[in-house]
Amino acid sequence: MKNVNLEKTIAYTRKHYVNILSKTIIYALLIGIGYAYLYPLFFMISSSLMSIDDLVSPIVSWIPRSIYLDNYEIAWKVLDANKALFQSIFMAGLPAILQTVATALVGYGLARFEFPLKKLWLFLVVATFLIPAQVTVIPKYMLFDRLKIVGTPLASFLPAIAGQGIKSSIFVLMFYNFFKMMPKAFDEAAEIDGAGSLQIFFRIALPTAVPAIVVAFIFSFVWYWNETYISGLFFGDKIRTLPLKLRDFVSQYQSMYPTEDGSTENRINEGIRMAGTFITILPLLIMYLVLQKQFVESIEKSGITGE
Amino acid sequence: MKRKKYFNNGKLTIAGRNIFWGYLFILPWIIGFLVFTVFPFVFSIYLSLNNINFNIDGIQTKFVGLQYYKYAFQVDTEFPLNFTSSIINIVLSVPLVVIFSLIISIILNKNFKARGIFRAIFFLPVIIISGPVVSELMSNNASKIVDPSRYFIYKFIATLPKSINTPFLYIFDNLVLILWFSGVQILFFLAGLQKISNDIYEAASIDGANSWVTFWKITLPIIKPFILVNAVYTIVDLASFPNNVINTSITNHMFDIDKVYSYSASLSWIYFIAVLAIIGVTFFLLREREPRRTLNR
């Protein structure tokens, strides 16, 4: 009898210790990887608050001796942030809305109706994802040049309306999966009550698809905000979003604060550059802090991964 | 086979209505697909095979065949170097990103305190990653978390022959960036992992399987389709990232006076074919093997 009890306790304590050990390993891994994730961010914030003396001083590594905000003032001017911030929000927000609406329509159409060649269209939706932007960018540029919409917001809006915006295939598939899961009984009931297809879409499908809509909008917003490859070409000098301004930060700085006499006073330093970078990501960072839960949990709710 | 009736007494039947409304809903996409995807796609092939000349009479095109493709590899001194470095980058990064994101998502799927905070941290790069931000971070050394060259292991690997040490040094030098590119992939994997019901794991542990065995026998087979999706996503994501040297050279060559548009178009096609080949190999390696499926049935 006693032996059995002893064995049981040994087994129990062993399990207990294994548990503690595995927990420790998990936390160590998480904190280690988490540090690698946050390091660039910490670095950015810390060096953006340093004066030149702190930056070159070997004693100061992370915490500046005094909070130095001039870097931000200079970076704000170099980025022309008063204007660029507004343009960024506009050039990310509107295409994001258009893209969300367009992809919801396509996803709904593919999910709820039976028609010939449906499989083909679905296949093509997936296939378009594989075509990188740089293959189509030149003819698109020529087309937009011909239409005289290079340098106007339309160069970004038109593809978004037509469901060909940034990574739009993902959203089409997400809406497709979402509407596929929606029980058919809903629209049958509505149909019996005399609702038309459009009415069913707007009154029943869209309100139930709020989680998917939120995901599509947020991700589109972020991707449009961060996009610089196509917009750098299509917008020219007419529309300058914050990331585009950041791309030319150093040359812009040098033309605003020239250093002809070779003095070090006006030379660009990493404090200023990091301040500029931080200003560029700050709006998204704030949005993320507010919507963090939606971001991380929404993908599961939105059914992007299918049944 | 009976033909379906789409009209009845001049009115649409249910089948007919389905076709009408279905196509109406996807019509904007079809138009966009033709205008903004098919046309540019086909036209860029045409551009890459022709010399475009703008003069007073308008635009003149002359068929030159594969001349620009040859030029890229035989005359251009930069392109072959950029091309190989981009392709090597992708080939090395994709497995790393996929494996890292799988490990992280498996850890995140476990039950522990502060899970939400860690999830939020690991997803952060998706929000703030953009070409200019990454290049600012890299040029100010913010992406090099520790200077790896200080460590013995790094020095040791660096002494090995170049063909062996390149991948290892690559991992060390780019660790932070690799992690930063795995946000969306982590989410995909998490969504996949959550579909595996706890009952399976419980049953396995009653049968005496440890977590090592359950990973290989249960988690991995179920998560396998997600690995393919994530690998393809990562390839496309990396290939179209604006910092990619090929992508910048494509835009830089766009307005080359003697070969306007054409040379860029052929560069983009060389690159696209290479990327497609990588995707093809990925599909082949991660494909669903038939015999296993029939066994299950």
Interface residues (C-beta under 8 A of the other chain):
Chain A: K23 I26 Y27 L29 L30 I33 G34 Y35 A36 Y37 L38 Y39 P40 L41 F43 M44 S47 A102 L105 V106 Y108 G109 L110 R112 F113 E114 F115 P116 K118 W121 L124 V125 T128 F129 L130 I131 P132 A133 Q134 V135 T136 V137 I138 P139 K140 Y141 M142 L143 L158 P159 I161 A162 G163 Q164 V172 S197 F201 V222 W225 N226 E227 T228 Y229 G232 L233 P243 L244 L246 R247 F249 E270 R273 M274 G276 T277 T280 I281 L284 L285 M287 Y288 Q292 K293 F295 V296 I299 E300 I304 T305
Chain B: A15 R17 N18 I19 W21 G22 Y23 L24 F25 I26 P28 W29 I30 I31 G32 F33 V35 F36 T37 F39 P40 F41 F43 S44 L47 I104 I107 K110 F112 G116 F118 R119 A120 I121 F122 F123 L124 P125 V126 I127 I128 I129 S130 G131 P132 V133 S135 E136 L137 S139 N140 A142 S143 I145 L175 V176 L179 W180 L187 F188 L190 A191 G192 Q194 K195 F226 V232 V236 A239 S240 P242 I246 N247 I250 T251 M254 Y261 S264 A265 S268 W269 Y271 F272 V275 L276 I279
